[in-house]
Amino acid sequence: MSRRIPGLTVLLLALGCAASRPAPTPPPLAAVPSAPVDAWRSTQPAPLAAVPPFRAPVPVQRGLPNRLPVLLRENHAVPVVVVELAIRTGVDGDPPDLPGLADFMAAALDEGTRTRSNQQLAEQLEDLAASLSVSPGLDGIRIHLNCLTETLAPALDLLADVALNPAFRPADVERVRGITLTGLKQRRGSPGALASDEVARLLYGARHPWGQPAGGTLESVRAIRRQDLVRFHDTYFRPNNALLSVSGDFEPSTILTLLAERFGAWRPRALPPSRLPPFPKEGPRTVITVDMPDSTQSQLALATRTIPATHPDALALSAANVALGGMFTSRLNHQLREVRGWTYGMGSGVGFNKRTGVFQVRGSVVAAHTVDSLKDIEAELTRFSGGDITPAELSEAKEGILQSLPSALETNDAVASTFVTLSNLGRPLDWYATLPTRLGALSQEDVVRVSRAYLSPAKLPVVVVGPRKDQDGLAGLQLGAVVDRTAEAKDPGKVAAPPAVPAAR
């Protein structure tokens, strides 16, 4: 058997050197003195004299001659600029017979323009170290650009091209359609997605665009044509229906000039009147069930409409929600996770828009404890909505809201998006700057009052998505009539009509 010759030996042989010659003994190394221990390494830093105050940013309001409002916030800490173009119509612009149109249009918007293919657009963004994304929502569509200060001008060219000149090429439309249909089919197997669709139907009604399955239905997405995308874009993408929000490293005069050069020729046009159906009236409480026989968990959701963002009770309701289920240490999570061990997380949330708001309790539980979990949730809601909140809980809720602000507003992306949200909600742009003062003035009586007004469990329909074998005791809880929605939820059809709900027993 041959033996491998080490590379160094081969090299020595090739040079005519004796590979077997012993190497000379190196001289002993001098002792290396150990580095002295610096005093600061063993000394604890002195505490700050005072915690630096956090000051939430407030934008400067400007505008372009074509009635396109612009919000500006300078931040020269890093050489990055974020520009968000917001269109003030989203899912609420879907025609009654084409749910999912806004989502489809948003997904196809950045798939290429009249002068750039989708590949060229992607390559140019990559060359500029920029990112661009499109996000649809219930009442708006956002195009979000993040770029370096030095590449701002060419990156804005791409933003404007995507927003104003989408091509909607047939091949791109069909590719987006295929991806969308695959996503909708996957949603039919997701307990969380099915629960969300059922909650939306209950809150907004099956004829309202917001009450349709998220992203539309298989039938509606198959029926959408390229001309529908073009019509939606031409109708709602107008400067008088839009807003630009900018945060980052820029000079105001320079950015306004750049924006005017790219968006100044965008012409306003009258928007069609809104013909949204009214929200459903509050009826008897029901328990909606969807059978997922192979699931080991049950998705639980209890939800109701509340108040719009500009209502005087909105802040008190937000604080009440944090105490009830808005933090890891809140009541709902403590009871169902820490005490019972039935869930990884159970919480509540509030959301607002211009038209209404939503309060929702949501989480997944071990399927075998579906009924027991609902019993505990009902008990916690009953106690809390009866005024059972301590001064310590309210103080912790207020502190939790305030301490979340720095991290929530630390990036230019977050700041630009937050300004859009405030504008869309109709809230003042200094909402977060004045929040500490308003929270400080919020009393326990205020929180008790809104809890009694909006958080009573009797107002909250229940949705349960999980194995039917673990739902046998639901009727015994007497939360309302139990209605099985399995067939409709998994195959919603073009427009899902609400089932006939029997009166609560």
Secondary structure, DSSP 4 states (H G I P E B T S, - for coil): ---PPPHHHHHHHHTT--TTSPPPPPPPPPPPPPPPPPGGGGSPPPPPSSPPPP----PEEEE-TTS-EEEEEE--SSSEEEEEEEES-SGGG--TT-TTHHHHHHHHHTSBBSS-BHHHHHHHHHHTT-EEEEEEETTEEEEEEEEEGGGHHHHHHHHHHHHH-B---HHHHHHHHHHHHHHHHHHTT-HHHHHHHHHHHHHH-TTSGGGSPTT--HHHHHH--HHHHHHHHHHH--GGGEEEEEEES--HHHHHHHHHHHHTTPPP-PPPPP-PPPPPPP-S-EEEEEE-TT-SEEEEEEEEE---TTSTTHHHHHHHHIIIIISTTSHHHIIIIIIS---SEEEEEEEE-SS-EEEEEEEEEEGGGHHHHHHHHHHHHHHHHTT---HHHHHHHHHHHHHHHHHHTSSHHHHHHHHHHHHHHT--TTTTTSHHHHHHT--HHHHHHHHHHH--GGG--EEEEE-GGG-TTTGGGTSSEEEE-HHHHHS--SS-PPPPPPPP-
